Amino acid sequence: MMYLYSYVHSLHLMVSYLFCSVNREGARSAWTILGLASRAAQSLGLHKNCAVWQISPEEVEERSRVWWELLTYDLL
């Protein structure tokens, strides 16, 4: 299941790169990728409190971290 978080996190890194690029078209396409990453994270349930699901504390922390990174980046 950890590879799914890596997928969402790699989409987030792609958005960071595109926003920092000089190319104006890259910044425009970054919004599409950010939306894709947000929808994928939500479909994985990263926005839910999963501490009661009896999974490891490390996985709970990773899920929470990935979700809040995406949300914060979207708000910026």
Secondary structure, 3 states (H helix, E strand, C coil): CHHHHHHHHHHHHHHHHHHHCCCHHHHHHHHHHHHHHHHHHHHCCCCCCCHHHCCCHHHHHHHHHHHHHHHHHHHC
